[in-house]
Amino acid sequence: MPIIIRNARLCFFASAVFILRHANPTESFSSPSASARAGRLDEQKINDIRSIIIDTNTQQQQEERSRDASTIPIQQIRNELDNSNIVNSCVSYASDFASTTKLSASQYEEFTTSRHADCINLFDNYKTHLIRCEKLNEQSINIRWNATWIPSGSTWLYNLGEIAGWQINVKSSDPAVISTFSWKAVLDTFSNAFATGDITLPISCVEGNTILTIKQVQDGADSGGDFTLTIKESIDLVSEADKNRIQNRRVAQELASWMDVSRRPPKFNVDDWAGMVRQRILTSVPGAGALDVDPNESEADGVLALLLFGVISVVVFGISFQFFTMPELVGGTGSIPSRCDDAEIMEFGSGYLSECFGLFGDPTL
């Protein structure tokens, strides 16, 4: 019996060796290269797309306002790769506020161009910048970008700095610090500007990531078929707001205004979108109401502001009193009465006034 088992094992082993020697692997298994091609681009193509994104933003630095670094330049990618199938591809766009939205490549481009134009029109000195662009794998690219603009109410400071010839430095507010107002900080800013020629002014800044994933449709992999593009966008400050970490009223309000204009998905109701933004961004921020103002940094600033208001009020009252009690206006020997000696008299009831407004025609009364 042991001899029979041993012979059976030897026969099985010999048969296996024969099959492995003579069998064609392509008859039983699909080609690894074909499997790799199906559903994804080759490494060179994904590197070319990354280079296109970088070059598109680098070439237009002189016209940085005309290019939105936070969007994917699909048209430039199509032109460089000479692949018209990209234009007909389906774009799946998703962001922090909006679930996945299906768009054609042309619709995505029209949508992003329109929102960027709105931002340029509504925000002073609006610009976007490409921070970095890196390949994640054979299918995906991560784009790090930011958007900056002058906060509402601060444009006159920039204009003043340019007129005065000061060197303007910008600084974004810390979103985790409650914004306060200080007269001392205002005086220090301007005194330093006059002394050094440098002034530091506020700037609004939003940073985010856009992940582009390109997959080739499996049915057309061998014939260069259509591509599916997935664009996933995330914004840093939205994540901070979700964790209740935004405490700065100015940062929250500027972010909400920017979200209203630049990130509303196509065909989304304007009022519904504004409500979603307010609920998610402004609800947990102290003093973010429409009529709220920044608290004073200290009680001394409140006293200083009151004293300053009192001094200004007294000066204005004194100037006004002096103006309205001038002899030329109330009568006397000034130059106006001397020119009105022959003024026509107008009767009013029992009395009369001259054109010089003197009672009974006497400008001295």
C-alpha positions as CSV (number, residue, x, y, z in Angstrom):
1,M,0.0,0.0,0.0
2,P,2.7,2.6,0.8
3,I,4.4,1.7,-2.5
4,I,1.1,2.5,-4.4
5,I,0.7,5.9,-2.6
6,R,4.3,6.8,-3.3
7,N,3.9,6.0,-7.0
8,A,0.7,8.1,-7.2
9,R,2.5,11.0,-5.7
10,L,5.3,10.7,-8.2
11,C,2.9,10.6,-11.1
12,F,1.0,13.7,-9.8
13,F,4.3,15.6,-9.4
14,A,5.5,14.6,-12.9
15,S,2.1,15.7,-14.5
16,A,2.4,19.1,-12.7
17,V,5.9,19.6,-14.0
18,F,4.8,18.8,-17.5
19,I,1.9,21.2,-17.4
20,L,4.0,24.0,-16.1
21,R,6.7,23.5,-18.8
22,H,4.4,23.3,-21.7
23,A,1.4,25.5,-20.8
24,N,1.2,29.1,-22.2
25,P,0.6,31.5,-19.3
26,T,-1.4,33.9,-21.6
27,E,-4.0,31.2,-22.2
28,S,-4.9,31.0,-18.5
29,F,-4.1,34.5,-17.1
30,S,-4.8,38.0,-18.4
31,S,-1.8,40.1,-19.2
32,P,-0.6,42.1,-16.2
33,S,0.1,45.1,-18.5
34,A,-3.4,45.0,-19.9
35,S,-4.9,44.8,-16.5
36,A,-2.8,47.8,-15.4
37,R,-3.9,49.8,-18.5
38,A,-7.5,49.1,-17.9
39,G,-9.0,51.8,-15.6
40,R,-5.9,54.0,-15.2
41,L,-3.4,56.1,-17.0
42,D,0.2,55.3,-17.5
43,E,2.8,57.0,-15.3
44,Q,4.0,59.3,-18.0
45,K,0.6,60.7,-18.7
46,I,-0.2,61.5,-15.1
47,N,3.2,63.3,-14.9
48,D,2.3,65.2,-18.1
49,I,-1.0,66.3,-16.5
50,R,0.8,67.5,-13.4
51,S,3.2,69.5,-15.5
52,I,0.3,71.1,-17.4
53,I,-1.3,72.2,-14.1
54,I,2.0,73.7,-12.9
55,D,2.8,75.4,-16.2
56,T,-0.6,76.8,-16.6
57,N,-0.3,78.7,-13.3
58,T,3.3,79.7,-13.8
59,Q,2.8,81.1,-17.3
60,Q,0.0,83.3,-16.1
61,Q,1.6,84.8,-13.0
62,Q,1.6,88.2,-14.8
63,E,-2.1,87.8,-15.1
64,E,-2.8,86.0,-11.9
65,R,-6.2,87.4,-11.5
66,S,-7.4,85.8,-14.7
67,R,-6.6,82.3,-13.7
68,D,-8.3,80.3,-10.9
69,A,-5.6,78.1,-9.3
70,S,-8.3,76.2,-7.3
71,T,-9.8,74.6,-10.4
72,I,-8.6,72.0,-12.9
73,P,-7.5,73.4,-16.3
74,I,-9.4,70.7,-18.3
75,Q,-9.1,72.7,-21.6
76,Q,-5.3,73.0,-21.3
77,I,-5.0,69.3,-20.4
78,R,-7.0,68.3,-23.5
79,N,-5.0,70.6,-25.8
80,E,-1.6,69.3,-24.5
81,L,-2.6,65.6,-24.6
82,D,-4.5,66.0,-27.9
83,N,-7.3,63.8,-26.5
84,S,-10.8,65.0,-27.4
85,N,-12.3,62.2,-25.2
86,I,-11.5,64.3,-22.1
87,V,-13.9,67.0,-23.2
88,N,-16.7,64.4,-23.4
89,S,-15.8,62.9,-20.1
90,C,-18.0,62.9,-17.0
91,V,-16.8,65.1,-14.2
92,S,-17.8,64.1,-10.6
93,Y,-17.4,67.2,-8.5
94,A,-17.7,67.1,-4.7
95,S,-16.8,69.6,-1.9
96,D,-17.3,70.1,1.8
97,F,-20.8,71.4,1.4
98,A,-22.0,69.6,-1.7
99,S,-22.4,65.9,-2.4
100,T,-21.1,64.5,-5.7
101,T,-22.5,66.4,-8.7
102,K,-22.2,65.0,-12.2
103,L,-21.1,67.5,-14.8
104,S,-19.7,67.3,-18.3
105,A,-16.2,68.7,-18.7
106,S,-17.5,71.8,-20.5
107,Q,-20.1,72.4,-17.8
108,Y,-17.4,72.2,-15.1
109,E,-15.3,74.7,-17.0
110,E,-18.2,77.1,-17.5
111,F,-19.1,76.8,-13.8
112,T,-15.6,77.5,-12.5
113,T,-15.0,80.4,-14.9
114,S,-18.2,82.1,-13.9
115,R,-17.6,81.8,-10.1
116,H,-14.0,83.1,-10.5
117,A,-15.3,86.1,-12.4
118,D,-17.9,86.8,-9.7
119,C,-15.1,86.8,-7.0
120,I,-13.0,89.2,-9.0
121,N,-16.0,91.6,-9.3
122,L,-17.1,91.4,-5.6
123,F,-13.8,91.1,-3.7
124,D,-11.1,93.7,-3.8
125,N,-7.8,92.5,-5.3
126,Y,-9.0,88.9,-5.5
127,K,-6.2,86.4,-6.4
128,T,-5.6,82.7,-6.3
129,H,-2.2,81.0,-6.0
130,L,-0.9,77.5,-6.6
131,I,1.1,76.4,-3.6
132,R,2.1,73.0,-4.8
133,C,1.0,70.2,-7.1
134,E,2.0,66.6,-6.4
135,K,1.3,63.1,-7.8
136,L,-0.3,60.8,-5.2
137,N,-0.4,57.7,-7.4
138,E,-0.9,56.6,-11.0
139,Q,-4.4,58.0,-11.0
140,S,-4.5,61.0,-8.7
141,I,-2.9,64.4,-8.3
142,N,-3.2,66.7,-5.2
143,I,-3.4,70.5,-5.8
144,R,-2.7,72.8,-2.8
145,W,-4.0,76.4,-3.4
146,N,-5.1,79.5,-1.7
147,A,-7.3,82.5,-2.4
148,T,-6.7,86.0,-1.0
149,W,-8.5,89.3,-1.1
150,I,-8.7,92.6,0.8
151,P,-11.3,92.4,3.7
152,S,-14.4,94.6,3.4
153,G,-13.8,98.0,4.9
154,S,-10.0,97.8,4.5
155,T,-9.6,99.0,1.0
156,W,-9.1,102.6,2.0
157,L,-6.1,101.6,4.1
158,Y,-4.4,100.0,1.1
159,N,-5.2,103.1,-1.0
160,L,-3.8,105.3,1.8
161,G,-0.6,103.2,1.9
162,E,-0.1,103.5,-1.8
163,I,-0.7,107.2,-1.8
164,A,1.8,107.7,1.1
165,G,4.3,105.4,-0.6
166,W,4.5,103.0,2.3
167,Q,5.7,99.4,1.9
168,I,2.5,97.3,2.4
169,N,2.9,94.0,4.3
170,V,-0.1,91.7,4.7
171,K,-1.1,89.4,7.5
172,S,-4.1,87.2,7.9
173,S,-5.9,87.0,11.2
174,D,-5.7,84.0,13.5
175,P,-9.1,82.2,13.2
176,A,-8.8,80.8,16.7
177,V,-8.4,84.2,18.4
178,I,-11.5,86.4,19.2
179,S,-11.2,89.6,17.3
180,T,-10.9,92.8,19.4
181,F,-10.6,96.5,18.7
182,S,-7.8,98.6,20.2
183,W,-7.1,102.3,19.7
184,K,-3.6,101.7,20.9
185,A,-3.0,99.2,18.1
186,V,-4.4,101.7,15.5
187,L,-2.0,104.4,16.8
188,D,0.9,102.0,16.9
189,T,0.2,100.9,13.3
190,F,0.2,104.4,11.9
191,S,3.1,105.7,14.1
192,N,5.2,102.8,12.9
193,A,4.2,103.5,9.3
194,F,5.3,107.1,9.5
195,A,8.5,106.2,11.3
196,T,9.6,103.3,9.1
197,G,7.6,103.5,5.9
198,D,6.2,100.0,6.4
199,I,2.6,99.2,7.3
200,T,1.0,95.9,8.0
201,L,-2.6,95.5,6.8
202,P,-5.1,92.7,7.1
203,I,-5.7,90.2,4.3
204,S,-8.3,87.5,4.0
205,C,-6.9,84.1,3.1
206,V,-8.5,80.7,2.4
207,E,-6.5,77.5,1.7
208,G,-7.7,74.2,0.4
209,N,-6.9,71.0,-1.5
210,T,-8.3,69.7,-4.8
211,I,-7.7,66.1,-5.6
212,L,-8.0,65.1,-9.2
213,T,-8.5,61.4,-10.1
214,I,-8.5,60.3,-13.7
215,K,-9.7,56.8,-14.7
216,Q,-10.0,55.4,-18.1
217,V,-13.3,53.7,-18.9
218,Q,-12.7,49.9,-18.9
219,D,-14.7,49.2,-22.0
220,G,-12.5,51.5,-24.0
221,A,-9.2,50.9,-22.5
222,D,-7.7,49.2,-25.5
223,S,-9.0,51.8,-27.9
224,G,-8.3,55.0,-25.9
225,G,-11.8,55.5,-24.6
226,D,-13.4,58.2,-22.5
227,F,-12.0,59.2,-19.1
228,T,-13.9,59.7,-15.9
229,L,-12.6,62.6,-13.8
230,T,-13.3,62.9,-10.1
231,I,-12.6,66.2,-8.4
232,K,-12.8,66.3,-4.6
233,E,-12.3,69.7,-2.9
234,S,-11.8,70.4,0.8
235,I,-11.2,73.8,2.5
236,D,-9.2,74.1,5.7
237,L,-11.4,76.7,7.4
238,V,-14.6,74.7,6.8
239,S,-13.0,71.8,8.7
240,E,-12.0,74.2,11.5
241,A,-15.6,75.5,11.6
242,D,-17.0,72.0,11.9
243,K,-14.8,71.5,15.0
244,N,-15.9,74.9,16.5
245,R,-12.3,76.2,16.3
246,I,-13.1,79.4,14.5
247,Q,-13.5,82.2,17.1
248,N,-12.6,85.2,15.0
249,R,-15.7,87.0,13.8
250,R,-14.0,88.7,10.9
251,V,-12.4,85.5,9.6
252,A,-15.8,83.7,9.8
253,Q,-17.7,86.5,8.1
254,E,-15.2,86.8,5.2
255,L,-15.2,83.0,4.8
256,A,-19.0,82.9,4.7
257,S,-19.1,85.7,2.1
258,W,-16.5,83.9,-0.1
259,M,-18.4,80.6,0.2
260,D,-21.6,82.3,-0.9
261,V,-20.0,83.6,-4.1
262,S,-17.4,81.0,-5.1
263,R,-18.5,77.6,-4.0
264,R,-22.3,77.4,-4.6
265,P,-22.8,74.3,-6.8
266,P,-24.6,74.7,-10.2
267,K,-28.4,74.9,-10.0
268,F,-28.4,75.2,-6.2
269,N,-30.9,77.6,-4.7
270,V,-29.2,80.8,-3.6
271,D,-31.2,81.3,-0.4
272,D,-30.8,77.6,0.6
273,W,-27.1,77.8,0.0
274,A,-26.7,81.0,2.1
275,G,-28.6,79.4,4.9
276,M,-26.3,76.3,4.8
277,V,-23.2,78.5,4.9
278,R,-24.5,80.6,7.8
279,Q,-25.5,77.5,9.8
280,R,-22.2,75.8,9.3
281,I,-19.7,78.7,9.5
282,L,-21.2,81.4,11.7
283,T,-23.4,79.7,14.3
284,S,-20.6,78.9,16.8
285,V,-18.6,82.1,16.3
286,P,-18.9,84.7,19.1
287,G,-20.2,88.1,17.9
288,A,-20.8,87.0,14.3
289,G,-24.3,88.6,14.1
290,A,-25.0,91.2,11.5
291,L,-25.0,94.1,14.1
292,D,-22.3,92.8,16.4
293,V,-19.0,94.7,16.7
294,D,-15.6,93.8,18.0
295,P,-15.2,94.2,21.8
296,N,-12.5,96.6,23.1
297,E,-9.2,95.0,23.9
298,S,-9.3,96.6,27.4
299,E,-11.4,99.0,29.5
300,A,-8.8,101.7,29.0
301,D,-9.6,101.7,25.3
302,G,-13.2,102.3,26.0
303,V,-12.4,105.3,28.2
304,L,-10.0,106.6,25.6
305,A,-12.6,106.3,22.9
306,L,-15.1,108.2,25.1
307,L,-12.7,111.0,25.8
308,L,-11.7,111.2,22.1
309,F,-15.3,111.5,21.1
310,G,-15.9,114.2,23.7
311,V,-13.0,116.3,22.5
312,I,-14.1,116.0,18.9
313,S,-17.6,117.0,19.9
314,V,-16.5,120.1,21.8
315,V,-14.2,121.2,18.9
316,V,-17.0,120.7,16.3
317,F,-19.4,122.6,18.5
318,G,-17.0,125.4,19.0
319,I,-16.3,125.8,15.3
320,S,-20.0,125.7,14.5
321,F,-20.9,128.3,17.2
322,Q,-18.2,130.6,15.9
323,F,-19.4,130.2,12.3
324,F,-23.0,130.9,13.1
325,T,-22.3,133.9,15.3
326,M,-20.2,135.7,12.7
327,P,-21.1,139.4,12.3
328,E,-21.7,138.9,8.6
329,L,-24.5,136.5,9.4
330,V,-26.2,138.1,12.4
331,G,-25.7,141.7,11.6
332,G,-23.4,144.5,12.8
333,T,-20.8,146.5,11.0
334,G,-19.6,143.6,8.8
335,S,-19.2,143.7,5.0
336,I,-22.6,142.1,4.2
337,P,-24.8,144.8,5.9
338,S,-22.8,147.5,4.1
339,R,-23.8,146.1,0.8
340,C,-27.4,145.8,1.8
341,D,-28.2,149.4,2.6
342,D,-30.4,149.7,-0.5
343,A,-31.9,146.3,-0.2
344,E,-35.6,145.9,-1.2
345,I,-37.9,145.7,1.8
346,M,-40.4,142.8,1.9
347,E,-43.5,143.2,4.1
348,F,-44.6,140.3,6.3
349,G,-47.8,141.0,8.3
350,S,-47.2,143.8,10.9
351,G,-43.4,143.8,10.4
352,Y,-41.1,143.4,7.5
353,L,-37.7,142.0,6.6
354,S,-35.0,143.2,4.3
355,E,-33.1,140.9,2.0
356,C,-30.3,141.0,4.6
357,F,-32.7,139.3,7.1
358,G,-32.5,142.3,9.5
359,L,-35.7,142.8,11.6
360,F,-37.6,145.9,10.5
361,G,-35.1,146.5,7.8
362,D,-32.3,147.2,10.3
363,P,-29.5,144.6,9.8
364,T,-28.1,145.3,13.2
365,L,-31.2,144.0,15.0
